[in-house]
Every structure is written in structure tokens, then in C-alpha cells.
């Protein structure tokens, strides 16, 4: 059973993105790769819808800006994870107590921190950009491995270049799709998806480092050494296991899949979308787990307005409900994981791709660090 509701994928919308091919004759259109991804000639839909929402509801712009509540919440979770790591310092790693604590509490907490870093990457904790950079490094601490600095560049590129092959590193590669497009392959992907999201960006293209990256690495190494010296290896293992489980078969980890994988594959014929027909490529989730994940489920809303913080995304949905209610959405993240694995009509190929467009964000000039 599909988890999409309202309209089916492929239904025309009155807020249609501008076609990239309207000025080209059929024989002049670029030859796209012959594979099973959903290749499109239309531009990404969020800019078009953002402009339409602003035209209809100018007041939504007042929702933009930092959310100070993020700061104490992140601090609380960092302290919580550090405290639990201390309490487990003498607990056997192979015990159920250790594993269940890491899965139920640790994975949920570290997923919360992953998404806090996501929020902070959009400058939504502090007004000053540099404070957000270093607060993200602080939020990174219980995750165990340094990634916040690099994540920001790849993630902002994902926004600017949604679906662009070779630029948007959120997209699975053809290599992944070929080898993982089976029940066992998809189960493997869901179990270790955090590793895919960590390694894939570096395989697609490398970003230049600057002092923020080095600071991220140095601070994380110092923190890990402090944990190791004062609490022991079991405490550090708890933090690392929490991160691994946070991107595994965990209900909150389903957001990685629910956000952009197309679940109504049967409506897209032959892997090619009809020209000028905007197939939804971003899907929101409206359910209780948003409470633990900075409302990341409001993903259409987030891509439409990245400058609106997590606390105000439901308000955006309420104000512009005529734009969001017709869109297909998910009601259950656990069901997303189950369907993705067992449904033959859903899989690694079910992503919308573009052959060109967008841009890479964050070359780490001084100007970029300040924005």
C-alpha cells in the first residue's frame, strides 16, 4: 500500500515549474543517460512554488529568521548523550542494556543532533553566520566523527541543485542502484544508509577544506580523546553505535528515504517524465516523530523556504495550506522503511534526476564562510 495521499505523483499542478525544454525542438534536446532514474527537463519545483506562495501570502516572509530555542535544545541533547555515555562506561558492549540504550535513546538523540546540524547549516540558530558554524561543531560532539563543516556545503548544494546528476550528492549513483535494487539490497542500504550518505559525497566530488573543517576535526578528536581517557572505550563506543543506529533501521532514519524517493513509480512511464508535467520529487511527512526531528518531515515546506526555522514550518503549512494539502505526503516513517524494502515498485532507481543546472555551494572563500 502506498504511503502517498491526496494527489498521485505525475498529476498536473496549476503551479507548474517552467520547462527547461520549451525553447528546444525535440531533435535538439540533450540525450539523457539510458537508465531507470526519472529524468526530467523541468526545473526544480520549489522556486516556482515559493514565488507563488509569497504572491498569495506575503506575510510568510515574517516567519524567516533564527530560532533561539534551538540553542538550549542542542545543549540539552549533547549533555544527555555525554551523561549516558558516562553511565554505560562499565556496561558490556554485547549486552542488551547497552544495545537497547544505544538504539532507543542514543540513536534518537544523535538523529536529533544530525537534524540540529541540518537546521544550523541554514543559519537558523544564531543571527551571525560564524556562530552557527561553531555551534554546529558543538552539536557534532556526541556523533563521534567530524562532519558538520562538510555537511553544510553538500547540503546547501542539494538545495541549489536539487536532482542535478553529479552535483546533488543526496542522489544515489547508478552503481548503487544496480547493485542494491532488490529486497536484500534495499535492506542492506537501509541498515547502513548513514555510511552511504557519509561516503557518497566524497565519491561524487570533493570540497575544499578551510579552517572551519580543520577546527571541526580537531575539536572532535579532542572530545573523543577526553571521553576515551575519562570514561573509557565503552563510552566512546556508545556514541559511535548511537550514530550508526541513527542512520539504520530506526524509525527516525526513514526521513532520509521519505524526503525525495518517488513512491508512486507506476505513474512514471519508462523512467522518463512527461515534459512540462511536474512530478513531485519532494515529499513531506506529517506525523508525531517530527517532535524529535526538528520538523524535518515538513520537507516541501523546508525546500520552499529554507530560511524558515523548524518551529515555524507548521505555521507556513497552515497559512499556505492550499499549496501543500494537494501534494502527496507520508503519514508513517516506519511504513516508509517497510514499503521501500519490500515493494518492488519502489527502490533505488526511484529518484528524479536532471542532466544539468544548479551550482555547487561553498568554495570556502572568506565571503562564503560569512554567509
N, C-alpha and C positions, 0 to 999 in steps of 0.2 A: 504494500500500500504506500502510495506517495505521501510525503510529508508536506508537499506544497498545497496551498489553499488559494482561494479567490480565483485569480486567472491562471490559466495554464501557460507554460513557457511557450513563447512564439506568438502569442496573441498581440495584435497591434495595439499600440497605445497612442492616445492623442498627443502625448508629449514625446514625439518621435525624434531620436537623435538625427542630426544631419548626416546624410550619407557621404562617405568619402569617395564614392564612385559615381556621383551624379553627373560629373563632367567628363566621364570617360566612356567611350564606346566599349562594348563587350570585348572586342578583339584587343583593346588597349589595356585592359585590366591586368594587373600583375598576376603571374602564375603562383598560386599558393601551394605549399607542400601537400603532397598526397598522403594524408594520414587521417586519423579518426577524430582529431580535435575539431571543435566547432569554429571554423574560420569565418570571420565577418569582415565586411567592408565598412560597417558603420562605426562612428567614433563612440567612445565610451559614454554611457548614458547619464552619468552623474552631473556633468557640467550643464547639460541641457535641462535636466530636472531642477538643478539648483537655481538656474535663472528663472524657470517657470514658478518655482516656489516663492522666490523673492518678489517677483512681479505680482503674485497673488497675495502674499503675506509679507509685506516689508518689515514687519515687527520681528520676524525670526532672527534678523541680524543682531537684535539686542541680546540674544541668547549666547552669542560668541564671547569667548574670553576665558581666562583661567578659573579653575575651581579649587579654592583653598582647602576644601575638605579632603582632597587627595593627599595632602601632606601628612596629616596625623594618621590617616588610614594606612598609608605605606609604612610609616614608622611603627605602627602597632603590629603589622604583619611581620616586619623584619625582626622586631623584638620577640614576637611569638615563636617564629621559627628558630631563632637562636636559643630561646629558653627550652624548647622541646628537644633540640639537639643536645643540650646540656643534660636534660633528664634522661635521655637514652644513651648516655655515654658508657654505661655498664651493661646495656641490653644486648643480647646476642643478635647479630645481623640476620641469622637464619631463623629467628623466632617469629611467630605470628604477631606478637606485640609490636615488634619492630616494623614488619612489613605493613600491617594494617594501619599503624600510625602514619607511616610514610604515604600510604595510599589515600586514606580518608582525610587526614589533616594536612600532611606535608604537601601532597600533590595539589590539593585545593588551594593552599596558601601560596605555593610557588606559581601556580597558574594565575592567581590573583596578582602576583608581582610581575609576571610576564605582561599582563594586560595593563598594569600600572605603568610599566615602561613604555608600552604602546601609547598610553594616554600622554605621558610626559614627553614622548617624542614629538608630539604636536604642540608643545609649549603650553600645556593646559594645567600645569601645577603652579608655576610662577609666571609673573609678567616678564621677567628678564630671561632671555633665552639661555644665557650661560648658567643660570641657577638650575634650569631644567636639565642641562647636560650632566651636571654633577649630582643632582638629586637622583637621576636615573642610575648613576653608578652606585649610589647608596641602596636603591631598590634592588639592584643586581646582587647584592652581597649573599643572601641565602640561596641563590640559584647555584652558586658554586663555581661557575665558569663565566668569564667576562664576555658579554655580548651586547650590552646596551648601546655602546657607541656605534658599532657596525649596524645594529638593527635599525637605528634611526635612518641611516642613509638608504638602506634597502627598502625600508617600509615607505618612506616618502616617495621613492621612485615607483613603488607599487601603486601609490595614489596617482601620481602624474602619468604613469604609463600602464594603466590597467589593461591586462591581457596582451601586452605587446611582447611577442616572442623574442627571447634573448635579452630582454630588459626587465620585465616583471618576474622576479625570482620566486614569487608565490606560485607560479605555474609549474606543474610537473613537466619534466622533459619527456621527449618521445622514448628515450631509453627506459625511464621509469614506467611509462605506460605500457610498453611492450612486455616487460618482464613482470609487472605486478597486476596486470588486468585479469585477475582470476580471484576466486574466493580466498584461496590461501595467500595469494599475493597482496590482495587488499587488506586481509587480516594482518599480514606482516607490516604493511605500510602503516596501518592504524596503531599497531603496537609500538612501532619505533618512529612515528612521524616526526617527533622532535629532532631526531638525528637527521632526517631528510631536510627539515627546514633549517638546520644548522649548517649542513654541508653543501646543499644545493646552491645557495647564493655564491659561494666561493668557486663553484664549478662553472657557473654561468659567466660571471665577470668579477674581477677583484676591485675593491675600493682602495683608494689611497689612505694611508694612516696619517694622523697628526697627533698632537699632544693629548687630545681627549681620549683617543684609543689607548695610548700608552698609559695614561692615568687610570683608565678602566682596568687594564691588565694588571698594573702594579698594585692598585688598591685591592683587587680581588685576590691576588696572590698573598698579600699581607694578611687579609682577613682569613683566608683558608689556612695559612700557617698558624695564626693565633688559635683558630678552632682546633687544629691538629695538636698544638703544643699544650693547650689548656684543658681541652676536653677529650682529645683522643681521636683515633681514626674512625670509630663508630659514629661519632657525632658528625664528622665530615661526610661519611658515607650516607647518613640520613639525609643531609641536604642534597647530595647528588642524586640519590634514589628518588627523592621527592620531585626533583626536576625531571628525571626520566619518566616517572609515572604521570607527571602533569601533562606530558605530551604523548601519552599512551592510550590504552583503553580505559579512559577516565571520562565521565560524563561531560566535564567542562572542556576536555580536549576536543570534543566534537565541533567546537566553533571553527577550528581550522578547516574542516570539511564543509560545514554548513554555509560558510560565507560566500563561496564562489563556485562550488561544484554544481553543475546543472543536473537536477534530479528528474526532470521531465524529458529524458533523452528521446523518447519516441516521437516527440513533436518536431524534432530537428532531423530532417531527412538527409541521409547520406553524408552527415558530418559537415554540411555546408548550410548556413542560414540564408534564408531568402534576403535578397538585397532590400534595404530600406525597412526591414521588419526587425525592430529591436528585441531580440531575445534577452530576457533578464539574465544578467550574469553576476549579480549580487543578490543575496537572499538574507533577509532578516530572520531573527528568532525572537519570539515573544513568549517568554516563559520565566519561571522562578529562578533559574540559575543565573540570570542577569544580575541578581543581587550580589553574587560572589565574583562577578567578572567585569565590573565597571561598565555594565550595559553594552558590552561588545556585540550582543545579539542585535541591537539596533544598527545593523550594518549598512543598510541602504541609507539610513539617516546619517550615519557617520561618514560615508563616502560622499554624500551630497554636501555635507557641511563639516569638514574635518576640524574647523575652529570652534565647534560647539562641544563642550565637555560632557562627560558621561552623565552627570546629574540632570542635564537639560535636554538630552535626546528624547526622552518620553514626551516632554513638552513640545518639542518640534513635531513629533508624530501626531500629537493631539491638535496642534494648530493647523498642520497641513495634511490632515487625515485623508482628504480626497486624492492626494498624490500617493499615499502609502497603503491605504486599505486595499486597492485593486492588485497590488503586487503579490506574487507567490511568496510564501514565507514558511518557516518551520515552527512547529509547536513543541517539539521534543528533541533535545540533543541526544539522549540515549537512542532514540529511534533513528536518528540520522546515522549514527555509527552502525547500527544493525542493518539498516537498509543499504548503506554504502557497501558493506561487506557481502551481503547475501543476494542483493538484487542484481541480476545480470544486465539490466538496463542502466545501471549506474556504475561508474568506475573511473579509472584514471584518465580516460580519454574525454570525460565529460567536463571540459573546461573551454570557455570561449577564448579564442586567440586572434590577435591581429598581426599582420605581417610587418607593419611599420607604424611609426608615430611615437608620441611620448618623448620623454627625456630622462636621463639619469640625474638624480638629485644628490648633491653633497660631494663636491670635489674637495671639500675641506680647505677652502681658502679662508682667510680671516672673516670675509663677509659672510660666508656660509656658516661659520661657527656662531656668528651673532644672530642668525635668523632661524 
